Each structure stands twice: as structure tokens, then as C-alpha cells.
Amino acid sequence: MFIVNQAEDKTTFLPSDGERSFDDISYNGRFNVDFTPNPNDEFSLGFFAGKHTKERLADIVYYDNHAVSPIGTENRLYSFEYYNHNLRIRKGDFALGSFDYAHKFNDKSKLSTSFLYEYTFLGGPTVNDNLGHPDNSTIYQQEYNTNDNPLYGTRFNLDYTWKPFSFGTIETGYQYRDIDHKGEFVYERDGNLVPEFSSDIQLKRAIHSGYAQLTGKKDKWDYAAGVRLESMDRTYTEALKSETTTNLYEYDFVKLFPSASVQFAANDKTNIKAAYSKRVERTTTLKMNSFAEREHSEVFEQGDNTLLPEFIDLVELGITKKLKGGNSVYATAYFRHTDNVINRVNTLAYETNGAVIDSVINRVYSNVGKSNAIGLEFGATIKPTKNWSNVFGANVYNYAIDGVLNFNHRDGVSRSYDIDTESTIYSFNLNSTYSFWENASLQFTFNYLSARNTAMGEDSRFYSPNLAFRKTFLDNRLTATLQWQNIDMGLLNTNEQRITTSRPDQFYTTTNYVYEVDMISLNLSYTFNTVKNKSKFIDSEFGKKEF
């Protein structure tokens, strides 16, 4: 990594090497009871409570931190090495309950209702220590930031399936979703509060949506068409400790989200399908909070308080064909357009007086414009023998991002950065399974993703081969699975990825993540009751996404 300081005619280099580890602990309890007093009525009551803690520890040595001036020369101003200890702890307490009711009428229509309420408490500190190296007793800087985030979520559904018509089935419904998410963020440096990085926030978002959908079949045609009308009102408030007034950011919309699909059976083995859909991908509170967190020694990570949701349009045209012996092939061409694309981007960090901070960059979640993807997805199921089955899939597409990143820096200046990037991306996966006998099988999987462009850089290729042997005993009640995950043997670059971002004449950063390989595991499971449980357990719908 290096940072260019044009005003001082200086470039600062921060090469580093280290290790990151994760501890992820969660435990929960679920309870669900269904009551069917008669064939037409069904009641369901569910509860969920749990705790989740995730710790990410990064111990990194900056072994040759130095600066040169003038820019482009080898004239060193200093050389310095230090050790960075960065511990990020994320905690979540979850509690929610739901009540569902459904009634079937004599004309085969059906009314369904569902109510869910969720309380989640999120939080956890991040500790960032810059220490001497190799003598870690020397303390250069200590930072501590923590947050408490209570979240309250409500969801109500009312759905009605009309009696069957000759042309198909009509479904209508209404949904209400409400979230109230508060947060208190405290940032301390060497034991002192940093007010410009500390804040109190609150996100309130209410969504009303109604939908109507028709599904049907006639002769060789299967069809479906629907539309959802959604109204969203979002209010985000942010009170920085360094300011005397509260900042208010409001956003609302009323939009239609149509969808349609049609499938034609050319014969008993060939189907042709066309589809269109429009959907919204909402943001999380974390990605909106402009509170800065010291993610690493050289990174301030923060959100965008005016972040907009992504709106995605997708058009597809595909064909599937069944062949002899259980073999089949498929292909789907598609075009996907996204407005308000959200990317993780970097910018220079500035002091309040406008001076460049040449040891830290900003990492920001923000809208960067629009994107277009046009591609082809295809695959096949191949069974050379009765006991050997292979499933192959691939995806090739052109991906382009075009837009502008607008960012308000802490020196009070709003700066704009043009985004224009395009590349061809491909991926493929293979699943090959061989059954030795009725209760034993060997499975090999291989997943590959090529290098792909981001708004300000590139994520390198990533691949992972895996092998698993599975055997069942005791009338299929006991299952033993022996796995060899992320096969490498020192010959490959399995489970490894390089992420790079840059801005000409401003900064360049690249990190090569090398994860665990050649992991051997043995799993044993025993099923006491083979009767299928029809109960549907509930799960977090709000807090899990924010965690």
C-alpha cells in the first residue's frame, strides 16, 4: 500500500504482513407449535432466542513503513516498523416471536396472516493498538471504539389466494415492515474521546406493499405475471459529538415492481422460458453510519448517510432439454441492470484543515452509479454410468460500472470521483458423485471464480476443490462423512484471493488473503426419529442482516 501526498510532494509506503483469525460462536433455542383444530384452520406459534459472537483478530507487522520525497524518487525521509494489534468483536442478542393463522374456504380459496416481532441488541468494541516491533511494550497509539445498537422490527402479512379460475390462480396480499434501529458509537484515542468520530444514530424505516399475481397453464404454456406496489419512508438521524445540531437525512419512494414469466413446452423434453423481474435490495444501518471505525492501522471504515437502495431489473431467456439416461442440458441468456450500485470503495483521508493523512485511507460503502451485466449461464447433467453422476455449470458475462462517487470529507469539502470500469467475468462449478453401493458415495466438487472488476479495482480469481466420502449405517440412521476441504498440497493456490483498489496519483492498496487449506474433518450424525417434522421454525428477519 502507498499514499501520495501531492501537497507535500511525498509518497508514504506501508508494506505489511500478518495473520487474521476468526472465532465465531453462536447458540440459540427455537420453539414452534402448530395447532390444526379442523381441516380448514391452522394456527402456528413460534419463538426464537439466541446469542452470536464473532471475533476477528488481525496481528500485522508493518515491516518497512517509509516515505520518499520528491514523489517518484528513492530519497527516503524515514524508515519505521511497528506492530498493529486489531481486534474487532461483534455481538448480537436475538429474541423474536411470531403468530400465523390460515383458513381454507369451501370454494378452495385461502386466507393467511402472519405477525412477527423482533428485538435484537447488537454491539461490540474494536481495539486498535499500534505498538513497537520487535519490542511490543512500546505504545505508539491506542484506539478503542464501541457501540450499542438496539433494534426493534415488526412484520405483518395478509395474503389471500382466490378460488381457482379457468385461466389460473390469483393471489393478492399486503405486507407491512417496520424497523427502528438506534445506536450509540464512542471512539476513543489514547483514552480521550474523539468527538468527530463519535455519534448517536437512529434509522426508522416503514414499508407498505401490496401485490397481485396470476399463475396459470394452458396447453403447452405456463405463465405467471404479477406486480408489487411498494411505499417506503426512511428517516436517518445522526448526531455527531463534534456538532451541536442533529443531521437529518430523509428518503422515500413509491414504486411498482412488476414480474412476468412464460414457459413453452416445445415437446416433452424441451422447454423454452422467458422472464422479467424488478426488485429492490435494501441497505443496512451499518452501511449508512458515517461513524468511522479503525478496521486496521491504515483503514477508517465508515458508511454513507445518504446511501440509496439498489434497484435491479433482470431479463432472462433460457432453454432446457432432457436427454437419454437422465442427462440434460440448459442455457440462459440474461441482462441485468442495477441503479444505485453499492460498492466498497476507498478515498484519501483528510484532516479538518485539509491536509492529507498519509498513513490512513477511508474505506466507504457508497453508491457509485449504475451497472450492466449481460451474459450466458449454461450447464449439463451427465451420467456416464448408473452409479456416476456429474453436474456442471458455468457463467460468462460482461460487467460494467459507470457513475460518480460523491463523498463528503472531514475537512468540509465534497469531492467527486469518476467511476468507469468494464471486464468479462466467468465462473464454473463441477460436482461429481460416484456411488460405490447403496449407502456409500464419493463426491468431488470444484468451484472457480475469475478475476472481476470493482468500482475502483479488482478482486482476483478464487477457486476451491473439495472431496468427501459419505457412508451410512444402521438403516441410514448413522451417517459418517470424511471431508478433505480446500485441497492444495502445496501445489495450487487454493482458497487464496488478492483484492486491489487504487486511484491514480492518490493511493494504491492490495491485500493477498491466504486462507486455510488441506483441512480434514470427520463428521458423525445420528437420526433418532426418521419421521419428517413439518413444523417451520422462525429465524431473525432484521437483526441477522444487520449483524
Helices and strands as residue ranges (DSSP letters): E 2-5, E 10-13, E 17-38, E 41-68, E 76-104, E 110-123, E 126-132, E 139-161, E 169-189, E 192-193, G 195-197, E 199-218, E 221-240, E 247-267, E 270-281, E 293-296, E 299-302, E 310-322, G 324-326, E 328-339, E 342-350, E 356-367, E 370-385, E 388-408, E 414-437, E 440-449, E 452-454, E 457-459, E 462-473, E 478-485, E 496-503, E 507-514, E 519-526, H 543-546
